[in-house]
Structure formats: structure tokens, C-alpha cells
Amino acid sequence: MSMVGTLRKVARLAAPRRRVDLSHPARSPLGSAVVNCVTYRDGARQPGCDSVVEAVEYVRKTGDGFVWLGLHEPTEREFAGISEFFGLHPLAVEEAVHAHQRPKVERYGDTLFAVFKTVCYVEHEELTATSEVVDTGEIMVFTGRDFVITVRHGRHGSLGPLREDLESAPEQLAKGPSAVLHAIADHVVDGYLTVTDAVRADLDQVETDVFAADGGRGADPARTYQLKRELLELKRAVAPLHQPLQMLATRPIPVVAPAIRTYFRDVSDHLTQATEQIAAFDELLNSILQAQLAQVSIAQNEDMRKITAWAAILAVPTMVFGVYGMNFDHMPELRWTYGYPLVLGLTALACVVLHRCFRRNGWL
């Protein structure tokens, strides 16, 4: 090795190890994007720290517990310091910041990255062709050996109530960060079941309107199609999550405690229930939409029959009056006193007979 190479190697070995700067964003006071930063030890909440770094250093110094950091729609700049401090993968960080991801679970070294689609039922007085029925959001979860980072996008899906429920069950929270991951997955899937129950009411209303006594004339096919579109949005949130939950329930993953794996099986069962309900709703909506289109065709046929029947009735006086409207000298009964009323009477009688025949056959 040359003398220059040897000197460079010695300089690298002598260089001090990289440390997080005190001015690092992760060490600064909690910003607007950070909802909460809590340290847990043995399932109990510990006194708060002034920064994320101090909370993590406390956990790693004691060798027990973990930090749960919650953020809401952070920007790249706000998340940069946190991602650098925890060593998060750049691809996962990019997906967490920009959102609009497909539900999934991925491993990046010792960190597990999970994406969940949250759903919320939008209350409305009446379902219309433009009604918003399902509103979606996202929750990204970074799970490590001693930390959990949740990144939430959307107007709903707050994890505050979930945190309170977990803190009321310290024996479950003491199982580590994977217990938080399970609780979030269970919370999201329970939201799916809640929304499917609410959508069922809209579906029942549409079905009632379509098969009403008036033949569904008051039902708008556009309203049914809108509900089908909203149901598709719900399906996109639910269906892709089946395989990730199966992986968490069956495969050994370092950051997922074996005791938690059983709980993921229960979440997977609930997800299957929601998926089956959505599939049943989709099939029923297809049947309702086909029935509506068939009713429209039947209504059009009925209208055409009525128009044809009235045209046939009006054809009788048109023909008779057309004959007598011609300018000929030798017309039948032109000089008979009762000729005019007789022709009118026979014409009216023919129209009445045709009307009764059409009524009897259901054309009028």
C-alpha cells in the first residue's frame, strides 16, 4: 500500500464517529406535525421528554420499553430529521410523506413498514348521484425494536382513543412495539366493519326504491352507480390488506413478538368478514343496477304501447273526417238529415270500443 493510501486510512480511522447534531430537527422541540411522543416501559406511560432523541436515548439507556411517535401529514423537511435519526429507508420515508399508497407490509432491515387504508362513513340525509359515502385516509406505521412511528394522512382515523385504550391495558402494551402495530391493524379493520354496516343502510334504501310499488320510477340509476363507485373505493382499501395480515400472523418476523402473532390471526378473520360483506354488496348492487335498466326498458315499452294505442284510436276519426273532407259532389248521406250526427256517433263508438279493447289488454 502506498504512503498516501496509508495516511488516508489512518485519517478515516481517526475521524470521530458521526453523531446527531444538537441542532438536528429530531432533537428540537416537537413541531406541528408531531401529534404526540410518549415513552412506555413495562406497559406504563413514562414522563414526557423535550425531544424525540431524548425519549429514544432514555429507552436505550434503560434497555427496556419503547417510544411511540405520532405524526400527522408531515412534510419532507419535518420528517427528514426523524427518518435520519431512526435510520428509516428512503423509499419508505417517501411513501410515508406523499401517501396514496396501497395497503402493504414491507421489511427494511430491522424495521417493519406497514400501510393501512382507513375508511370513514360520510353522513348524508339522502343518497344522491353525487353523494360521498366513503372517505379514505392512510396510516403508515414504522415498527422497530424500541420505537413505533405512526404517520397519519386524512381528516379522520385519529389514534388518540386507541392510545388511551392501550394505556388502560398495560399487560398488552408491555409486549412491545408489535402490540401497537396489532392495535392499529385491529382498529383499522374494525373501521371497515363499521362502514360496511352503514353502507348496508344505503343499499337497503336503494333496493327499496328500485322495487317499490311504482315500478321503480322514482329510483335514479345514477344514484345506484354512485353507491357502487363508493363501494369500489372501500374494496380498494380492504382487499389488498389480506396478504399482509396473513404474513404478520404466520411468518416469524423479528420485530413482531410471537405472542402477538396470534392476535393478528383474529384481525385477519375480521378482515375476511369485511371482504365477504363487500363482495356480497357488490353483487347485490350489480343485480339492482340490472333490474333498474330492465325496468327502464319495460317502462319505455309501456309508453310505446300507450302511444300506439292512442294513435290507433285517433286514426279512426282521422280516417272518417278525412273522407268527408274531400270535395266531391256525390258523397254518401250528404243530403240526409241524420247523416252528420250518425257519422259522429259511429266514429265515437269506434273510438270507445278501441279504448276498451286496449284497456282490457293492458295497453292503456
Steps between C-alpha positions, in 0.01 A plus 500: 500500500635845414585755762209723385253213533628417847459859615145514365408179684646632825306824455175311453560288808590804704195696387233527770181296458200686361259613766167672483553873518334680790333723243359194321123528434440178693654664809301820469171546687200316355378676187150547364509170308568300818177407675662328795825341617462260793738258666367169637673267739344178628173613344492823701528851365817680606554873560530701178826606341585827330601338170476175305872435544481534876208257513687240294822550695308444823359170367834377370678601817263300717486214248126463539183650353440684175405840359175561314527804272185615324498740205227646281576582135866600550694674224830370367685761701316417822558127457862520382660520843284224646563265208875560522512444874304174488673380183181460299526386141466786246236313297282449807552862603392623157185288513422617853528867405315496170234238594252355247654155540357153471454309830809289559766384746871516411824431683795736480774342708388500863207734430154394393304744285121456480242698304133492601209665320255655745137549403223716640128508421388845385162585650238627255127562525425351158707297257535688170694451179785712645494394866829412664443181699853383589794724589844341509825585672827325580707395796865404452672317783876461546565228758848445642654330801442796729278741308171537316447791260149559368440739211135583441347657189140611470231677697407196709666197659631669813701262718436690824216272621706196399795621706273545801360148460850355482613692806205352690638151416867520611546123481439517124708814452788336687543257210678770306462698177331209321209534743447853368519373142235239577277754672517731199422216258208390716375858526513546121323170425229575757446823309439296186224302673343821633491655153356185338216504753428864414518436126248219545237759598559694175486177305170402660356842416604472135356149480171617651472788253577281200245233586232741623136466401536768230739277307810686609415817310625710791837320509793668326751259338772763547451474876552124487810545287640756744453258790678235296793738442522574873489128573788451258700757698434299814601179324833653395575576864402159636596233246879561473545472878421128512846375399697737730293391801554137409873566495491666843294211639703210361859603424761557772606865487763631744310814604170311549483318831384135469224568751361772271488275194185329628323833529568574134310182409193644666542827305534298180171322576324835545649622174365191322157578640515856368625378160214253470244767589640739241495226233137422587408870481671529162307204358174637638569841347567335165163326524327823601659692214396233249149504645486878462610482138241230437233717663599792279458280192165373624383855572604608152309207348193591702522860381533384141193277536299789640611728221414232243157439655410868498628535145274210396198660669568837337544330163123424482371861509795608288402252229126579513546875507759475231250327271228755564744782457550421131320728252276260306139564397379144542590415863292250704227658716601854419139611469359271773382679815648245742817435304723741695407383853506137386857526373609673821328237713653208309842663522468552876371144544800360310738702717331378821517137386868532416569669834332219693685235302833665570415538869404134522832397348696729731615746238328793670 
